[in-house]
Amino acid sequence: MQKKFSRFLKSKGLKPTAERLTILEEAMATDGHFEADDLLVILKQKSRKTSRATIYRTLELLALAGLLRRVWFGGAAVHFEKIVDKPRIDYMICRDCGNRFGFHLPELPELQKKVCSELDFKLLDYNFQIFGLCSMCSRSKR
């Protein structure tokens, strides 16, 4: 991954600095989704110096490089998750309790290709999220 990210950075006229590579390493070591501030805490705990701004910029670069993807769960914060070597997970998010339920639809990429082809649209990325009520919250509303 370091080679892929370094090539991507060079193609954008940027350098693979020690800070960027450290952020890459920690992001790839993180399971599940995380916020930029979560990564900042991890790096501080490991006594690795970097700024919040560098983390935010580097996470965006990692997303553009195809190593992370942005996930939004309805709040103000953007989360990230690695997309390397695992199937893409989409989410159902409960509006009441905030619980998130990941799911994988293997037919979704083919459907997206079909729709984009029919509309002459170039797909760069997508977020598929369903907002509603989980079974627990639905029962409590009855």
MDAnalysis code that builds the backbone (N, CA, C; Angstrom):
import MDAnalysis as mda
import numpy as np

u = mda.Universe.empty(426, n_residues=142, atom_resindex=np.repeat(np.arange(142), 3), trajectory=True)
u.add_TopologyAttr("name", ["N", "CA", "C"] * 142)
u.add_TopologyAttr("resid", np.arange(1, 143))
u.add_TopologyAttr("resname", ["MET", "GLN", "LYS", "LYS", "PHE", "SER", "ARG", "PHE", "LEU", "LYS", "SER", "LYS", "GLY", "LEU", "LYS", "PRO", "THR", "ALA", "GLU", "ARG", "LEU", "THR", "ILE", "LEU", "GLU", "GLU", "ALA", "MET", "ALA", "THR", "ASP", "GLY", "HIS", "PHE", "GLU", "ALA", "ASP", "ASP", "LEU", "LEU", "VAL", "ILE", "LEU", "LYS", "GLN", "LYS", "SER", "ARG", "LYS", "THR", "SER", "ARG", "ALA", "THR", "ILE", "TYR", "ARG", "THR", "LEU", "GLU", "LEU", "LEU", "ALA", "LEU", "ALA", "GLY", "LEU", "LEU", "ARG", "ARG", "VAL", "TRP", "PHE", "GLY", "GLY", "ALA", "ALA", "VAL", "HIS", "PHE", "GLU", "LYS", "ILE", "VAL", "ASP", "LYS", "PRO", "ARG", "ILE", "ASP", "TYR", "MET", "ILE", "CYS", "ARG", "ASP", "CYS", "GLY", "ASN", "ARG", "PHE", "GLY", "PHE", "HIS", "LEU", "PRO", "GLU", "LEU", "PRO", "GLU", "LEU", "GLN", "LYS", "LYS", "VAL", "CYS", "SER", "GLU", "LEU", "ASP", "PHE", "LYS", "LEU", "LEU", "ASP", "TYR", "ASN", "PHE", "GLN", "ILE", "PHE", "GLY", "LEU", "CYS", "SER", "MET", "CYS", "SER", "ARG", "SER", "LYS", "ARG"])
u.atoms.positions = np.array([
    [0.800, -1.186, 0.000],
    [0.000, 0.000, 0.000],
    [0.852, 1.264, 0.000],
    [1.979, 1.164, 0.660],
    [2.868, 2.318, 0.703],
    [3.339, 2.693, -0.704],
    [3.638, 1.687, -1.514],
    [4.072, 1.969, -2.889],
    [2.955, 2.615, -3.697],
    [1.747, 2.075, -3.569],
    [0.604, 2.623, -4.294],
    [0.360, 4.073, -3.885],
    [0.395, 4.345, -2.586],
    [0.169, 5.699, -2.099],
    [1.292, 6.630, -2.542],
    [2.526, 6.163, -2.485],
    [3.661, 6.986, -2.927],
    [3.549, 7.330, -4.411],
    [3.162, 6.345, -5.234],
    [2.970, 6.615, -6.662],
    [1.855, 7.629, -6.878],
    [0.764, 7.472, -6.130],
    [-0.353, 8.413, -6.245],
    [0.113, 9.821, -5.883],
    [0.814, 9.958, -4.774],
    [1.284, 11.280, -4.342],
    [2.183, 11.910, -5.402],
    [3.113, 11.130, -5.925],
    [4.022, 11.653, -6.949],
    [3.259, 12.087, -8.198],
    [2.191, 11.349, -8.541],
    [1.395, 11.732, -9.717],
    [0.679, 13.064, -9.507],
    [0.503, 13.450, -8.254],
    [-0.147, 14.722, -7.912],
    [0.881, 15.812, -7.584],
    [2.167, 15.490, -7.761],
    [3.216, 16.457, -7.470],
    [3.478, 16.628, -5.981],
    [3.103, 15.620, -5.190],
    [3.289, 15.670, -3.735],
    [4.340, 14.656, -3.309],
    [4.913, 14.892, -2.145],
    [5.950, 13.994, -1.641],
    [5.384, 13.023, -0.613],
    [5.872, 11.780, -0.633],
    [5.478, 10.817, 0.400],
    [6.268, 11.068, 1.686],
    [5.851, 12.069, 2.438],
    [6.579, 12.454, 3.648],
    [6.421, 11.403, 4.740],
    [7.278, 11.469, 5.724],
    [7.212, 10.537, 6.856],
    [5.860, 10.648, 7.560],
    [5.354, 11.867, 7.715],
    [4.049, 12.053, 8.363],
    [2.936, 11.380, 7.567],
    [2.914, 11.571, 6.269],
    [1.873, 10.956, 5.439],
    [1.944, 9.437, 5.496],
    [3.149, 8.894, 5.482],
    [3.302, 7.440, 5.522],
    [2.925, 6.877, 6.887],
    [3.175, 7.636, 7.949],
    [2.755, 7.223, 9.289],
    [1.230, 7.189, 9.374],
    [0.585, 8.197, 8.819],
    [-0.882, 8.249, 8.818],
    [-1.446, 7.086, 8.004],
    [-0.833, 6.794, 6.866],
    [-1.233, 5.635, 6.062],
    [-1.136, 4.362, 6.887],
    [-0.017, 4.169, 7.552],
    [0.222, 2.969, 8.353],
    [-0.850, 2.813, 9.438],
    [-1.135, 3.881, 10.154],
    [-2.133, 3.815, 11.229],
    [-3.538, 3.629, 10.682],
    [-3.855, 4.278, 9.579],
    [-5.185, 4.119, 8.984],
    [-5.387, 2.669, 8.540],
    [-4.376, 2.052, 7.976],
    [-4.490, 0.674, 7.514],
    [-4.518, -0.317, 8.680],
    [-3.996, 0.089, 9.836],
    [-4.004, -0.785, 11.014],
    [-5.318, -0.685, 11.784],
    [-6.153, 0.277, 11.427],
    [-7.410, 0.511, 12.130],
    [-8.509, -0.351, 11.522],
    [-9.219, -1.078, 12.357],
    [-10.346, -1.890, 11.885],
    [-11.626, -1.080, 11.983],
    [-12.525, -1.313, 11.062],
    [-13.792, -0.607, 11.079],
    [-13.648, 0.821, 10.614],
    [-14.599, 1.646, 10.977],
    [-14.576, 3.044, 10.557],
    [-14.033, 3.905, 11.686],
    [-13.474, 5.039, 11.301],
    [-12.858, 5.945, 12.278],
    [-12.953, 7.368, 11.773],
    [-12.830, 8.302, 12.693],
    [-12.787, 9.720, 12.357],
    [-11.335, 10.178, 12.372],
    [-11.075, 11.305, 11.766],
    [-9.719, 11.867, 11.757],
    [-9.220, 12.087, 13.180],
    [-10.097, 12.563, 14.061],
    [-9.681, 12.807, 15.445],
    [-9.329, 11.518, 16.177],
    [-9.960, 10.398, 15.807],
    [-9.588, 9.102, 16.391],
    [-8.138, 8.781, 16.050],
    [-7.775, 9.043, 14.819],
    [-6.408, 8.794, 14.372],
    [-5.422, 9.711, 15.090],
    [-5.824, 10.939, 15.315],
    [-4.976, 11.892, 16.045],
    [-4.684, 11.373, 17.451],
    [-5.689, 10.846, 18.128],
    [-5.502, 10.298, 19.475],
    [-4.538, 9.118, 19.449],
    [-4.721, 8.222, 18.480],
    [-3.841, 7.047, 18.358],
    [-2.398, 7.489, 18.153],
    [-2.189, 8.440, 17.255],
    [-0.832, 8.907, 16.980],
    [-0.212, 9.591, 18.193],
    [-0.995, 10.360, 18.931],
    [-0.481, 11.010, 20.143],
    [-0.099, 9.976, 21.189],
    [-0.925, 8.927, 21.335],
    [-0.634, 7.864, 22.290],
    [0.672, 7.152, 21.953],
    [0.992, 7.115, 20.683],
    [2.234, 6.472, 20.234],
    [3.388, 7.472, 20.124],
    [3.157, 8.688, 20.609],
    [4.152, 9.766, 20.585],
    [4.636, 10.093, 19.173],
    [3.735, 10.007, 18.221],
    [4.071, 10.384, 16.847],
    [3.470, 11.748, 16.589],
    [4.318, 12.685, 16.263],
    [3.869, 14.060, 16.094],
    [3.319, 14.302, 14.692],
    [2.147, 14.877, 14.671],
    [1.531, 15.323, 13.434],
    [0.394, 16.274, 13.798],
    [0.017, 17.082, 12.874],
    [-1.052, 18.046, 13.154],
    [-2.394, 17.493, 12.704],
    [-3.445, 18.025, 13.280],
    [-4.805, 17.657, 12.896],
    [-5.009, 17.954, 11.406],
    [-4.532, 19.102, 10.947],
    [-4.693, 19.486, 9.540],
    [-4.014, 18.485, 8.608],
    [-2.825, 18.018, 8.991],
    [-2.117, 17.032, 8.170],
    [-2.899, 15.727, 8.105],
    [-3.492, 15.334, 9.216],
    [-4.293, 14.108, 9.229],
    [-5.497, 14.259, 8.306],
    [-6.218, 15.359, 8.421],
    [-7.391, 15.574, 7.559],
    [-6.996, 15.570, 6.083],
    [-5.937, 16.298, 5.746],
    [-5.509, 16.352, 4.338],
    [-5.059, 14.984, 3.839],
    [-4.327, 14.261, 4.677],
    [-3.807, 12.953, 4.260],
    [-4.930, 11.932, 4.110],
    [-5.920, 11.970, 4.995],
    [-7.050, 11.048, 4.857],
    [-7.796, 11.297, 3.549],
    [-7.939, 12.552, 3.175],
    [-8.580, 12.870, 1.887],
    [-7.743, 12.333, 0.733],
    [-6.426, 12.454, 0.830],
    [-5.540, 11.918, -0.209],
    [-5.650, 10.393, -0.274],
    [-5.731, 9.743, 0.877],
    [-5.876, 8.288, 0.905],
    [-7.198, 7.855, 0.267],
    [-8.240, 8.663, 0.459],
    [-9.520, 8.361, -0.188],
    [-9.404, 8.533, -1.699],
    [-8.771, 9.610, -2.138],
    [-8.588, 9.829, -3.577],
    [-7.720, 8.741, -4.216],
    [-6.793, 8.194, -3.432],
    [-5.907, 7.143, -3.928],
    [-6.595, 5.778, -3.971],
    [-7.808, 5.697, -3.413],
    [-8.541, 4.433, -3.438],
    [-8.184, 3.487, -2.319],
    [-7.582, 3.995, -1.251],
    [-7.217, 3.150, -0.116],
    [-8.221, 3.256, 1.031],
    [-8.882, 4.387, 1.122],
    [-9.933, 4.607, 2.120],
    [-11.173, 5.103, 1.412],
    [-12.289, 4.998, 2.091],
    [-13.484, 5.652, 1.583],
    [-14.122, 6.442, 2.710],
    [-14.791, 7.520, 2.317],
    [-15.521, 8.354, 3.260],
    [-16.878, 7.716, 3.523],
    [-17.292, 7.736, 4.790],
    [-18.601, 7.218, 5.171],
    [-19.248, 8.273, 6.054],
    [-20.483, 8.590, 5.759],
    [-21.211, 9.576, 6.545],
    [-22.401, 8.890, 7.178],
    [-22.557, 9.054, 8.496],
    [-23.627, 8.389, 9.221],
    [-24.725, 9.349, 9.667],
    [-24.794, 10.514, 9.065],
    [-25.865, 11.439, 9.362],
    [-25.491, 12.550, 10.318],
    [-24.363, 12.461, 10.979],
    [-23.926, 13.519, 11.884],
    [-23.017, 14.491, 11.159],
    [-22.314, 15.293, 11.926],
    [-21.429, 16.277, 11.328],
    [-20.108, 15.660, 10.866],
    [-19.681, 14.599, 11.537],
    [-18.361, 14.028, 11.263],
    [-18.371, 13.074, 10.074],
    [-17.296, 13.106, 9.336],
    [-17.068, 12.143, 8.258],
    [-16.196, 11.035, 8.836],
    [-16.564, 9.812, 8.569],
    [-15.769, 8.665, 8.994],
    [-15.038, 8.115, 7.771],
    [-14.015, 7.349, 8.044],
    [-13.249, 6.692, 6.989],
    [-13.159, 5.215, 7.318],
    [-13.016, 4.408, 6.278],
    [-12.724, 2.992, 6.467],
    [-11.878, 2.519, 5.305],
    [-11.029, 1.550, 5.589],
    [-10.177, 1.048, 4.509],
    [-11.005, 0.188, 3.571],
    [-10.632, 0.236, 2.316],
    [-11.379, -0.520, 1.307],
    [-10.493, -1.525, 0.593],
    [-9.336, -1.748, 1.124],
    [-8.385, -2.651, 0.507],
    [-8.634, -4.070, 1.014],
    [-8.696, -5.020, 0.103],
    [-8.794, -6.445, 0.423],
    [-10.022, -6.841, 1.232],
    [-11.135, -6.141, 1.041],
    [-12.358, -6.562, 1.697],
    [-13.549, -6.071, 0.888],
    [-14.669, -6.781, 0.986],
    [-15.838, -6.326, 0.228],
    [-16.352, -4.999, 0.781],
    [-16.917, -4.228, -0.090],
    [-17.467, -2.934, 0.318],
    [-18.688, -3.163, 1.203],
    [-18.734, -2.441, 2.303],
    [-19.846, -2.530, 3.244],
    [-20.659, -1.247, 3.153],
    [-21.959, -1.393, 3.036],
    [-22.867, -0.257, 3.081],
    [-23.613, -0.335, 4.410],
    [-24.379, 0.699, 4.735],
    [-24.935, 0.780, 6.081],
    [-26.404, 1.138, 6.117],
    [-27.085, 0.585, 7.132],
    [-28.401, 1.028, 7.562],
    [-28.162, 1.708, 8.909],
    [-28.726, 2.908, 9.084],
    [-28.484, 3.692, 10.286],
    [-29.821, 4.021, 10.933],
    [-29.944, 3.686, 12.216],
    [-31.185, 3.966, 12.939],
    [-31.199, 5.433, 13.352],
    [-32.260, 6.126, 12.991],
    [-32.410, 7.557, 13.311],
    [-32.637, 7.798, 14.805],
    [-33.150, 6.785, 15.524],
    [-33.399, 6.980, 16.954],
    [-32.169, 6.683, 17.801],
    [-31.661, 5.464, 17.719],
    [-30.565, 5.064, 18.613],
    [-29.183, 5.261, 18.005],
    [-29.122, 5.463, 16.695],
    [-27.827, 5.676, 16.044],
    [-27.069, 4.409, 15.704],
    [-27.621, 3.243, 16.031],
    [-26.938, 1.994, 15.694],
    [-26.762, 1.884, 14.183],
    [-25.646, 1.269, 13.791],
    [-25.332, 1.076, 12.382],
    [-25.246, -0.404, 12.094],
    [-25.800, -0.786, 10.989],
    [-25.810, -2.179, 10.582],
    [-25.186, -2.278, 9.196],
    [-24.024, -2.901, 9.122],
    [-23.348, -3.055, 7.844],
    [-23.910, -4.212, 7.053],
    [-23.917, -4.058, 5.739],
    [-24.361, -5.133, 4.867],
    [-23.603, -5.037, 3.549],
    [-23.579, -6.150, 2.841],
    [-22.881, -6.211, 1.550],
    [-23.858, -6.737, 0.506],
    [-24.023, -5.976, -0.566],
    [-24.863, -6.398, -1.687],
    [-23.957, -6.650, -2.894],
    [-23.633, -7.900, -3.173],
    [-22.708, -8.176, -4.268],
    [-23.210, -7.711, -5.635],
    [-24.527, -7.583, -5.797],
    [-25.068, -7.166, -7.091],
    [-25.048, -5.648, -7.291],
    [-24.760, -4.870, -6.253],
    [-24.809, -3.417, -6.356],
    [-23.809, -2.835, -7.367],
    [-22.555, -3.268, -7.401],
    [-21.634, -2.694, -8.396],
    [-22.100, -2.880, -9.837],
    [-22.663, -4.032, -10.144],
    [-23.145, -4.271, -11.509],
    [-24.334, -3.374, -11.830],
    [-25.219, -3.195, -10.873],
    [-26.371, -2.310, -11.048],
    [-25.908, -0.866, -11.259],
    [-24.920, -0.447, -10.498],
    [-24.383, 0.909, -10.659],
    [-23.786, 1.100, -12.048],
    [-23.020, 0.120, -12.503],
    [-22.426, 0.211, -13.842],
    [-23.509, 0.366, -14.902],
    [-24.572, -0.426, -14.761],
    [-25.668, -0.383, -15.723],
    [-26.323, 0.999, -15.734],
    [-26.667, 1.508, -14.569],
    [-27.329, 2.814, -14.480],
    [-26.415, 3.912, -15.023],
    [-25.146, 3.886, -14.643],
    [-24.207, 4.905, -15.115],
    [-24.022, 4.831, -16.626],
    [-23.962, 3.621, -17.153],
    [-23.826, 3.457, -18.596],
    [-25.048, 4.020, -19.324],
    [-26.227, 3.696, -18.822],
    [-27.460, 4.172, -19.451],
    [-27.566, 5.701, -19.431],
    [-27.021, 6.324, -18.397],
    [-27.107, 7.776, -18.257],
    [-25.822, 8.491, -18.688],
    [-24.889, 7.717, -19.281],
    [-23.610, 8.272, -19.716],
    [-22.950, 9.081, -18.589],
    [-22.802, 8.423, -17.438],
    [-22.272, 9.049, -16.233],
    [-21.055, 8.273, -15.759],
    [-19.985, 8.964, -15.441],
    [-18.765, 8.304, -14.973],
    [-18.777, 8.228, -13.446],
    [-18.880, 7.029, -12.925],
    [-18.898, 6.797, -11.480],
    [-17.497, 6.945, -10.911],
    [-17.352, 7.781, -9.910],
    [-16.078, 7.930, -9.215],
    [-16.121, 7.266, -7.845],
    [-17.234, 7.399, -7.159],
    [-17.396, 6.813, -5.834],
    [-18.880, 6.853, -5.491],
    [-19.262, 6.167, -4.461],
    [-20.646, 6.224, -4.025],
    [-20.735, 5.958, -2.527],
    [-21.840, 6.367, -1.931],
    [-22.209, 6.023, -0.564],
    [-23.645, 5.540, -0.615],
    [-23.873, 4.349, -0.120],
    [-25.222, 3.810, -0.073],
    [-25.575, 3.597, 1.385],
    [-26.497, 4.400, 1.878],
    [-26.908, 4.315, 3.269],
    [-28.421, 4.395, 3.340],
    [-28.967, 3.589, 4.214],
    [-30.399, 3.567, 4.434],
    [-30.647, 4.084, 5.846],
    [-31.444, 5.125, 5.970],
    [-31.789, 5.683, 7.273],
    [-33.204, 5.249, 7.626],
    [-33.398, 4.822, 8.851],
    [-34.716, 4.383, 9.286],
    [-34.703, 4.043, 10.756],
    [-35.525, 3.070, 11.137],
    [-35.619, 2.629, 12.527],
    [-35.242, 1.156, 12.618],
    [-34.389, 0.838, 13.575],
    [-34.024, -0.565, 13.783],
    [-35.210, -1.287, 14.435],
    [-35.129, -2.589, 14.541],
    [-36.246, -3.368, 15.076],
    [-36.554, -2.986, 16.525],
    [-35.545, -2.714, 17.321],
    [-35.766, -2.323, 18.731],
    [-36.525, -1.010, 18.808],
    [-36.081, -0.025, 18.058],
    [-36.730, 1.295, 18.095],
    [-38.119, 1.239, 17.478],
    [-38.309, 0.426, 16.441],
    [-39.625, 0.259, 15.823],
    [-40.629, -0.298, 16.835],
    [-40.183, -1.285, 17.599],
    [-41.063, -1.906, 18.601],
    [-41.436, -0.914, 19.698],
    [-40.491, -0.092, 20.092],
    [-40.772, 0.864, 21.173],
    [-41.735, 1.958, 20.742],
    [-41.879, 2.183, 19.412],
    [-42.782, 3.209, 18.884],
    [-44.224, 2.720, 18.783],
    [-44.427, 1.420, 18.894],
    [-45.780, 0.858, 18.727],
    [-46.646, 1.115, 19.928],
])
